[in-house]
Amino acid sequence: MSSPSNPEVEVHCRRTEAVAKLMAHHLFLPSEEKDLLCAACLRHHNGTGLLEPQSMQRLLTDVWSEAPALLMDDAIPVPTAIRNVLNAYNVPGSGEARNSSLAAILRLADAFDQDMEAQPIDGADVGGILERLRCGVAGGLWPQAVMDALADSTLPQSRGQKETWRVPVFPQAALNMLSLMRDPRVSIALVVQAARLDPATAGLVMQLANSALFGSRGETSTIAGAIARLGFATAQKLIMSSALRGVFGSPKLQEVWQHSLHVADLSEQLARATGGIDPAAAYLAGLVHDVGQLVVLSVPLYDSARLHGLERGGCRPVYAESLLLRTDHAAIGARIAAGWGLPETMVAAIRQHHRPEETGNPLAHLLYLAEHLSGSDEDLPSLVRLEASLRALGLKLGDIDGYTVSALGCWLAVA
């Protein structure tokens, strides 16, 4: 069975299918009806509803002399059972009872996903979207039972209550480094002292100083000599990243940590290029911007299974979190960062790094751009958000095209 030839339409159809599945499970639909619903979801933007593809092609040929290539490419017969559901989807209230019922689920799932895509423009959260969609009941687009199925099937088992979180304390070495970052009179001796607090950090400092990146002048055997060779800025990044590495120490968080190191590296580069944002603060913000994943990855099994199900169905992580947890890892991360006593500007940036259009915080815009440059697929791509962040930092898209993770950033990611 073919899928839409436009990649953006294809992923929309897959997300629609994933949301429709939640409702179908909640309504205890028979397997045969679930399969039919899923097939219709994947074809609902193929132009195969009221007319067979061949008939649509002939009609368009009569109007425009030749049919558009997109429809000709998709001119594959659609099984009658699927076409009947699509016909009912196109005309609310039409068709046999089963087709009309399945079409209503498809129509609501499709509307929900389109509203999620419109978030950068209208700013509605999941709760607001669901409330708005309730108007469709009165409009005859879907029955109350289907609306209730979407609302009830997405209620989280655990609503991210802070008292259930298992979050490690902010490492002492990181606290000391943060204190040094805030002191304009800091001396190299204090940085050496911070590096010595943790044997693993001290070892990493020595390893980097004597690596191919910095060790061409012969081996150094002291922490002071190593930090002098690295320079204050590099040593600061190394000590902070080493101190925080343990926070992301569990195996399932390793991918998050690698991504955080890349975003930290890119954030620092952007901060140096744009000015107005302390590069050290940008680096730290990058390291902890996804700390909310500590909570998301430890939610109860029921919620975890549903999150993974949506993600396998093509929904990005932030989309799935917003729908099933009524929050996301950015909002959770901000609460953790506030509990750690990080600066309010950084806390706010962590909270908004997936929704920068809602804030004037330059650090939030910088984190969004760093996420974009890292190739992150955590949320739906948005030209509106990208342009908002570029504009906020006085940049154009061409200005950031060449940014990649530095050699040091790559070294830290594998150290």
N, C-alpha and C positions, 0 to 999 in steps of 0.2 A: 504494500500500500504506500503510495507516494506521500511525501510531505511537502509543504510549501517550499518553493525554490528560493525565497527571500530568507536569509538566515535570521533576521530580526523577527519575521513573522513565525518562523519555525520555533524559535525559543519561546515566543509568546504562547504558541499552541501547546508546547510542552508544559509550560507553567500552568496554563489553563487546565490541562489534563491532571496535573498534580493536585491542584486545588479541588477539582471536581472529584477526584478519588477520595479526598477527605470526607466530602459530603456523602458520597456513595457508601462508604464504609459506615458512616454514622446512621444512614438510613437503612442499613442492612439489605442493600440491593442484591439480588441473585448475581452469581458470577457472570452469567450470560449478559445481563443488563450492564454490569460494570464494564465488561469488555466492549460492548457496543458503544457505551458512553465515551470510553477512552478513545476508541477509533474515531468517533465523531469530533471529539476535541481536537484531535490531530489534523482533521480535515476542514475545520469550520471556517478557515479563511482561504480556502482553495478555489472559491468561486464555483463550488460543485453542489450548491443547494437546490434551488428551485428547478434548475435545468441540468440535464446531462452535460458534461463538458463539450461533447460534440455539437449539441444543440446550441450551447452558448457560443461556440466558435462560429457556427453558421450565422447566428444572429449578428455577432460583431462584424463578420465579414460583409453582411448586407449593409451595415451602418457605415463602416470605415474602409471598405474594400478588402481589407485583410485583417485577420484577428491579431491582437497583441501577442508577442512571442511568449510572454509569461503564461497565458492561458493555453496556448498551443503546447507548451512544454508539459503542462499539467493535464493534458487531455487524455486521461486514463479513466476508464469507466469506474464509477463508484458503486459498490454493492448496494442493492436496493434498500436493505435494512439501515445502512448508514445514511443513505440519501434521504430516507423518510425522517430520520432524526434531524438532519440538517434543514429539511423543508420546514419542520416544526420550529426549529431554532430561528429561522428567518421570519416566521409569521407566528408571534406569540398566541397561544391558545388553539392553534390548529393541530390537525393530525390525530391519530388514535391516542388513547390514554397513555400507553407506555411511551410512545414517541414524544408526546407533549411533555410528560414528566421528565424524561431524560433531557429534552431540549431546555427545560427550565433550569436544570442544574448546570448545563453547559452555558446558558446565557448568563447566569449569575457568576459563575467562575470566570467567564470572559470579562464581564464588567468589573469584577474585583481586580483582576490583573491589570486591566487598563487604568484603573484608578491608582494602583500601585506605581505604574509607570509615570503617572502624572504628578507624583509626590513633589518632585523638584519645582513644579509650577504652582500647585495649590497648597502644598505643605500639610496635607491631611495625614494623620497617623492612622493606624489600622482601626482603632476605635471609631474615629471620625468617618472613615470609609464605610465601615459596617453600618453606622447610623444613617449615612446618606443612602446606602443601598436599600434600606428598609422602605424607602419610598417606592421601590419597584414592586412591592407587594400590592399597594393600592393601584399602581399603574397596570397591573395584570402581567408584568414581565416574569414573575415567578411567585409561587404560592408561599404562604407564611411558613409552611413546614420546611421548605427548601432554604428559606432565609434563616430559620432557626438552626438548621443543620450546619450551615456555614459558621454561624456564631458559636454554636455549642461544640462543634468538632475541633475548633481551634483554641478552646480554652486551655490554658496551661495547667498541668497538674501541680506544678510549683511555680508561683508567679514571681520568682526571683527575689524572694524575701531575704533580706540581708542577714537575718539571724541564722539562715541555713548555709551561708557561704563558708567555704574553707579557703581562706586567703592567707598566704604567708605574710609575715611582717616585712616591712621594707628593710632590706639588709643594712646593717650598721655601716659597712664600707660605703654603700651608696649614699647613706645619709651624710657621712663625713664628706664625701665628694660633692654632694649637693651644697653643703655648707661652704666648701671652698669656692664653688662656682659663684656664690653670692658675695664673696669677699674680694674686692678689687686689689687688696694688699697682699694677697696670698703669695707665699714664697715656695720655691722648689722643695724646700725641706718639708713643708707640710704635705706636699704631694707625695713625697717619698714615704712619709709616715703613713699616709692613707693606703699606699700600695702595700706596705708591710703588714697591715692589719689581717690580711688573709693570705695564707701560703699559696693558694691556687692563683690569686691575683698576682702575687709577686712572681710566681713562675711564669705566668703569661706575659708579664712585662719583660722579663729576661728573654723569653722565647722570641718575642717580636723584635726586641732590640738587636738580637743576634741573628735574625732571619735575613733572607736575601733582600727584603725590602729596606732594611736599615743597617745590616751588618757588614757592609763592604769595607769598613775602616778597621776591621779586626774585632775580636770578641771582647765584650765587656763583662765583668764578673760581679758588679755591685748594682744594687737597685738604684742608687743615686746616679751612677754612670749610665745605666740603661735609660732612666727618665730624662737625663740630660740629652742623650742621643735622640730619643723620641721627640722631645719637645713637649711643652706643657699641654698644648691642645690634644695631641695624640695620646699622651699619657692619661689625660683626663677621660677621654673616650674609652680607653682600654680599661681603666679601673672601674668606670661606671658600668660598662657592659659585662665585665667579669663579675662584678658584685650582683648584678641582676640576673645573670644566667641561671642561678639556682632557683629563682622564682619560677622559671619555665623549665624546670628540670625533668618533669615526667616525660616519658616517651611520646605520649600523644600531643604534647605541647612543643615538640621539637620543630615541627613545620612552622608553628606560630613564631617561635623564637628566630628562626632563620629569616622569616619575612620581616620581623621587627628590626633585626639588624640591618636589613637592606633599606627599610623605610627610614631608619635613623641616619644612615649614611647619606641617603638622598636628601633628607630634610636638612642636614647640616650644609650640604652643597648649595641648596636653594637659599638657605638663610645667608650664607656668605655672598651669594650673587645678588640678592635683592636688597640686603641691608635692612636695618630696622628691627631685626629679630636676632637675638643672641644665638650664635651657632651652637654653643654648648647646650643651651636650653632646648633648641630644636632637636639636637641629637637625643637628649634624654626623653623628650616627648615622643620621638620615634620609637625608642626602645620600649616605652610603656603604653603606646597608643592602643594596643590590642590586649591589654591586661585583663579586660573583661572576659576574654576567652577562657580564663581560669574557671570562671563560674559556668559559662555556657557548656563547656566540655565536661562538666560534672553534674549536669541536671539529671533528674531521675530517668531511669531507663525508658519509661513510657514517652516522655518528652523527647529524649535523645533519639529514639527510634523514629518518631515522626519528623524530627528535624532532618535526619539523614534521608528519610523518604522523600521529603520535599526537595532536598538538594540533589538527590539522584534524578528527580523529575525535572531538573533544569532551573530550580529556584536558587538564587544566590543566597549565601548564608544570612546576610542582613535581612533579606526578604523573609526567609524562613523563620528567623528569630522574632522578627516583628509580628508575624502572623501567629506563631505558636506560643511565644513567651510574653507578648504584648510589650516587649522592650527589645533592646539589642545589646551586643557586646560593647558598643561605644558608650551607651548610657550607664551600663553596669561598670565599665572601666572607670568612668568619671567618678562614680561613688567610691570605688576602691582607691583611686588616686587622691580623692579628698580625705579619705581615712588615713592615708599615708602622710598627709600634711604637705603634699606637693603644691606649688603655687597655683592660685585660683585661675590665672590665665591658662596654665597648662591643663588644669582640670576641665575648664570650659572647652579647650581645643580638643581634648580627648572625646568629650561628649558630642561635639559637633563635627568630628572629622569625616563622617559620612554624609552630613547635611550642612555643608559650609555656607549654603545660600541663606541660612537662617541667622547668621552671625556676622559681626564685623571684626571678629578676632582673627588677626593675620596668621597666627599660629595654626588655627583650624584650617585655613585655606592652604597653608604650606603643607600640612599633613595630607590633605586631600590630593594635592599635586604629587607628593611623594608616593602616595598609594597608587596613583595613576601611572607614574613612571615605573613603579615596581612590577607592573603587570597584574596587580591584584584583581581577583574576580569576586571580591567579597560582596559587592552590591551591583545593582543594575547600572550599566554605563549611562552617563548623563552628560550630554553636551551643555545643558543649562548650568550644571554644577561646575563643570570644567571651566567654562567661560567666566563664571562668577568668581572662581578662585584666581584665575589668571588676571582678571580685571582688578581684584582686590590687592594683588601684589604688584600691579603695574607691569605685567608680562603679557606676551603673546605666545601662541602655541609654538611658533617657530623658535622662540627663545629657549624652550626646554627640550626640544627634540633630541639633542645630543647628550642629555644627562644619563649616565649609567652608574651602577654601583662601582665605587673606587676599588683599587687594588687592596687597600687596607680593609675596606668593607668585606671584600671577598675572603681575605685572610681570616678575619674575625668569624665569619660564618662557618669556616671549616676548622677553626682552632680547637 
